[in-house]
């Protein structure tokens, strides 16, 4: 695997895994949903299933496609510029979400809704926010690496 495509493949796998999890929940799977969605997991209103599970799963598949494009070393012109612009945006959004919620929960700057259980808070701090941060880093690095042609080595200064 070429070094310039590795982060794109990581981001693609990240997005595909997240899509699979949302499709599992949308199809009726329960494992892990209650610590992610709280009371909505038990109620499963139609809007939540359609937009929050199927819709987010679909967006994650689009993210996987974007990451796959970022992993292609020969992408040039307007498609390359658009893919890089979107890659930076997705990376920034995922990082902002992961870091922002982590900071809010760790500093306890906002009172928690009583519907948020201690288990939900713990899983959010330990799993979900780090997952978003990892995805943001993967998309950011995939975007950065997508500028290099296949087989291009980083400058000598950045290899130290």
C-alpha positions in Angstrom: 0.0 0.0 0.0 1.3 3.4 -1.0 2.0 5.8 2.0 0.0 8.5 0.3 -3.2 6.3 0.2 -3.0 4.8 3.7 -4.9 7.5 5.6 -7.6 7.6 2.9 -8.1 3.9 3.4 -8.2 4.3 7.2 -10.8 7.1 6.9 -12.8 5.0 4.4 -12.8 2.1 6.9 -13.8 4.4 9.8 -16.7 5.8 7.9 -17.8 2.3 6.6 -17.7 0.9 10.2 -19.8 3.8 11.5 -22.3 3.3 8.6 -22.5 -0.4 9.4 -23.2 0.3 13.1 -26.0 2.8 12.2 -27.6 0.4 9.7 -27.5 -2.4 12.3 -29.3 -0.1 14.7 -31.8 1.0 12.1 -32.6 -2.6 11.2 -33.5 -3.2 14.9 -30.2 -4.0 16.6 -30.0 -2.9 20.2 -26.4 -3.5 21.3 -24.8 -0.1 22.2 -27.6 2.1 21.1 -28.9 2.8 24.6 -25.6 4.3 25.7 -25.4 6.3 22.5 -29.0 7.6 22.1 -30.4 7.3 25.6 -34.2 7.2 25.8 -34.6 7.5 22.0 -33.1 3.9 21.8 -36.1 2.5 23.7 -38.8 4.7 22.1 -37.4 4.6 18.5 -39.6 7.2 17.0 -39.9 7.1 13.2 -38.0 10.4 12.7 -35.1 9.0 14.8 -34.9 5.8 12.8 -35.2 7.5 9.4 -32.9 10.5 10.0 -30.8 9.5 13.0 -30.0 5.9 12.0 -30.7 5.4 8.2 -29.8 9.0 7.4 -26.6 9.1 9.4 -25.6 5.7 8.0 -26.1 7.0 4.5 -24.0 10.1 5.2 -21.3 7.8 6.6 -21.4 5.9 3.3 -20.9 9.1 1.4 -18.0 9.8 3.8 -16.5 6.4 2.9 -16.8 7.3 -0.8 -15.1 10.7 -0.1 -12.2 8.9 1.8 -11.9 6.4 -1.1 -11.5 9.4 -3.5 -8.9 11.0 -1.2 -7.0 7.7 -1.3 -6.8 7.7 -5.1 -3.3 9.0 -6.0 -4.2 10.1 -9.5 -7.2 12.4 -8.6 -6.6 15.8 -10.2 -8.4 19.0 -11.2 -11.8 20.1 -9.9 -12.7 16.6 -8.5 -9.5 16.7 -6.5 -10.1 20.2 -5.2 -13.7 19.4 -4.2 -12.6 16.1 -2.5 -9.9 18.0 -0.5 -12.3 20.8 0.4 -14.9 18.3 1.6 -12.2 16.2 3.4 -11.0 19.2 5.3 -14.6 20.1 6.3 -15.5 16.5 7.4 -12.2 16.3 9.4 -12.8 19.6 11.1 -16.4 18.8 11.9 -15.6 15.4 13.4 -12.7 16.9 15.4 -14.9 19.8 16.6 -17.7 17.4 17.7 -15.4 14.9 19.4 -13.2 17.4 21.2 -16.0 19.9 21.9 -18.3 17.3 23.6 -15.3 15.8 25.4 -14.4 19.2 26.9 -18.0 20.0 27.8 -18.4 16.7 29.6 -15.0 16.7 31.4 -15.3 20.3 32.6 -19.0 19.9 33.5 -19.6 23.5 32.2 -23.2 22.7 31.3 -25.6 20.9 33.5 -26.5 17.5 32.1 -30.0 16.7 31.1 -31.5 14.3 33.6 -32.2 11.9 30.7 -28.4 11.4 30.2 -27.4 8.5 32.4 -24.0 8.0 34.1 -23.5 5.1 31.7 -24.2 7.2 28.7 -21.7 9.9 29.9 -19.0 7.3 30.6 -19.4 5.7 27.1 -19.5 9.1 25.5 -16.2 10.0 27.2 -14.5 6.6 26.7 -15.7 5.5 23.3 -17.9 7.9 21.2 -15.8 11.1 21.4 -12.5 9.3 20.9 -14.1 7.6 17.9 -15.1 11.0 16.4 -11.6 12.4 17.1 -10.0 9.4 15.4 -12.3 9.9 12.4 -11.5 13.6 12.2 -7.7 12.9 12.3 -8.1 10.2 9.7 -10.0 12.5 7.3 -7.6 15.4 8.0 -4.5 13.2 7.3 -6.1 11.6 4.2 -6.8 15.1 2.9 -3.2 16.2 3.6 -1.7 13.1 2.0 -4.0 13.3 -1.0 -1.9 16.2 -2.4 1.1 14.0 -2.9 1.5 11.8 -6.0 1.8 8.1 -5.4 5.3 7.1 -4.1 6.2 10.7 -3.2 8.3 10.9 -0.1 7.7 13.7 2.5 10.3 16.4 2.7 13.4 15.5 4.6 12.6 17.9 7.5 9.2 16.2 8.2 10.8 12.7 8.3 12.8 13.4 11.4 
